[in-house]
């Protein structure tokens, strides 16, 4: 029996979360018939949920207006469907989370992937937004090595004034994000800029290089306190084969004070690429940047 969702054939399920499922779909009717997309549909029990519907609207508003090769583009929003959904670019390839679950990837291509993610996030920041949920799950790697940052459900305008910061705090009344990658200013619900995303990408860089997260704890509160107060661990104590330049960049990106971090994603991207070039390794993973 043909499985469909509002005029689209479901080819396969790509991913899922507590509130939504992502499918690889093909358009069945009207203009563009046969075109393939990724479809992010709310689970039935969340179809009328105001918060989740607002997340879809936010993601559509941001991603339909931004055009960058390293950011997912959203084509359509259907709130009137039985299961409200977004229609997005389809990326044929795994998430960075799936790659990490198979073990540490060769470091050279991993640094190249993160450089692409930094390029996309830098464009996002220039447009005035902060992602707020940078992590391996939200970094998708195409079969050809191209990278797209996905899931802008938590993205917001940067707090470029105290007034905007206070309005956001009143509207949200919580701290959106993923605990293992959350910057100190997110935890404290302080003013947010793109520097918060630099911290999240720094945690991701640590995980890619070391094969594990920088902090672990038995309770969420203890984990958040480590992000707030614990020194940034050295990547090289876990993985001595990692170049010192990677360790230095991780420490800078994960600085507790956002003003001590690199000033922009453009710098992060350039540093990642220069590390690969300095070690004589291209994006194919040849040369010196290999995990033993």
N, C-alpha and C positions, 0 to 999 in steps of 0.2 A: 504494500500500500504506500502510495506517494505521501511523503511527509512534507508539509508546506507550512509557511507562516506568512499570511497576508500577501499572497502573490509571489512568493519566493520558495523555491525548492530547497529543502535542507539537505545538503550533501554530506555533512558530518558535523559533529560537535567538536569545537576547537578547544574550548576552555570553559570553566564555570567558577562562580563565586557563590557566596551565601545568598546573594540577591539577584544574580543575573546569570545567563548562559550565553556563550558566544558560539555562533554557528558559521560554517562556510556555506554560503547560499548562492543560488543562481536565480536571476529574474525570469519569471515565467511569462509575463504579459507586458504589453505596452512597449514604449520606446526603450531601447537598450535590452531587449529580450536576449537572454543567454549570458549577459554580463554577470561576473561573479564578484561577491563582496564578502566582508565579515559583517555579521548581524549580531548586535548585542541586545538581547531581549530580556526584559525583566521576568523573573519567575512569576507564575500566576499569583502566588500569595502576596507578591509585592506590586502587582499591576496597578493598584489604586493608592499605593503608598506615596504620600506627598513628598517626602524627602528623596526617595529614589527617583521619582518622576522629575524632581527639580535637578537631580544630578544629571539625568539624561539631557535635560534642557541646557544646563550649563555646558556640558561636553559638546553639544551640538553648536551652541553659540560661539564657543572658542574655536573648535577644530574645523568648523566649516569656513571660518574666516582666515585661518592661517594656512599658508602653503609653503612647506619646507620638506625636502626629501627625507629628513630624519624625524618628522612628526607625522603621526597618523592623521589622515584627512577624513572627515565625516561628510557624507553626501546627503543624508536624509534623516529626518526625525519623524516618527509616527507615534504620536501620543494617543490617537484614537483607536489604535489596534487593541485587540483583546489582551495581547502582551506587548505593551509599548516597547519600541525598539529604535536603535540607531543603525544606519547603514554606513559602513566604513570601508576603507581600502582593505583588501585581503593581502596578508603577507604570508607567503609559503615558507615556513620555517619555524623553528622552536623559539621559545622565550629564553632569555639568559638564565632564568631560574631552571628551566629544563636542562640546559647545557651543564649548569653547575651540579645538578643532581646526578649527573653521570661522572662527576669528578672534575678536578681542576682542568680547565682548557689550556692549551698552549698559550703562553702569556702574550706573545706578539699579536695574534689576531684578537685576543681579548681586549688589549689596550686600544687596538684600532676600533673595535666595536664601541668602547666607551667614549672614544674621541668623537665618533659620529653622534652618539647620544648627547654629548656635550654641545656639539654644533646645533642640534635641534633645540635643546634647552636654552642655549644662548639666544636663539631666534625668539623663543617663547618669552624670555625675559625682556628682550628689546621691545616686544609688543605689549609689555606691561603686566604680564602674568607670572605667577609662580605655580609650579606643578603640585607640590606638597606631598607627593607619594612616589618619589624616585626610588626604584628598587629593581632587582633582576626580573621580577614578574612582569614589570611594565616596560621591559626592553626586549623587543622582538627582533630576531636575526633572520633575515631572508636567506634563501638557499644560495644566493650569490654573494653573501656577506654584507648586504645592505642592512642598515639598522633603522628601526622606527620606535620612537617612544610612544606608548599608548596610555589609555585610561586617564582621562582628564576630568573625571567625576569630582575630584577634590580641588581642581585648579581654581584660583581666585586672582583678582587683581592684587598687585603688590601693594603693601601698606606704605604708600609714599607720603602719608601724612598721619599725624596722631588721630585726627578725626576719623579717617577711613579705618584705621586700626580699631578704634572703639566701636564703630558701627559693625565691623565684622565680628568682633567678640560678642556683641549683643545678639546678633543674628544667629550665631552658631552655638554658643554656650557649651562648646566641647572642643577637643583638640583632635581634628581629623589627621589621619596619617597612619603609618605602620610603625609600631614601637621600635622594632629593631633598626630602623633607618631614620628615625625622627631626630631632627636637630634640637639642640637645647632651647632655642627660641620658640620652636613649635611646642615643646613640652611645657614651657612657661607661659605659653599663649601671648608672646610678645609680638612686636611688629615683625612682619614677614616680608622678605625680599628674595631675590634669586639666590642669595647666599644660603638660604635654607636648602635649596636643591643641590647646591655644591656640597653641603654636608652629606645629603643622602647619596650622592654619586660617590663621595669619598668612602662611605661605608661599603658601597657596592664594589669599589676598586679594591678595598681591603679583602672583601670576600673572594673576589676573582683571583687575587694574587696569593692569598693564604689558604684558600679552600675552606674557610670558616668565617663566621662573623666575629667582629672585634670584641663584642660583649655577649655574655650569656648569663641568665639568672633563672632562679626558680619561680619568681613572681614578676608580674609586669612592673610593679612599683620599684623593685630592685633593679630591673633592667633600665628603667627610665632614670633612676638615680646614677647609674653608671654613665649614661650619656651626658648627664649633667656634671658629674664630678670626677669620674675615674680618668686617669691619664690615658691618652690614646696609645694602645699597645703597638709595639713595633711589628710590622709584617715579617721582618727578617728573623725574629725570634721563633716564628712558626714555620717560615719558609726561607731558609738561608740563601736559596738560589735566586731570590728576587733581587733585582738591582737596587742599590741604595737610593737611587733617584725616585723609584716608585714609593719606597718607604717615606721619603721626604715629602712627596706630593700628598700621600694619604694623610700624614700628620697635619699638613697645612689645610687640606680640605676639611678635616674633622676638628679643627680648632674650636674650642668651646665658645669663644667670643667670635661672632660672625665677622667682626672687623679685622680679625687676624687671618681670615681665609683669603684665598685668591679673589681678586676683585670681580672676576667674570668668568663665564664658561669658555670664552674665547681663549683665555690664558690656559685653562685646564686642557682644552683640546690641543693647543699648540704644544704643551708640555708632554702630553701623552704621545703625540706623534714624534716629538724630538727624542724621547726615550727609546722608542722603537728604532728610529734612524741611528741613534748613537750606538746601539747594541748590534747594528748591522743585520737587523731582521725586518723583513717586509711583512705585509699583512697575511701572507701565506703561512707564516709561522716558522720560516727557515731562519737560520742564524743563531744568535746567542740567547734569545729570549725563549727558553724552553723550560718547562717544569720537569724536574728529574723524576 
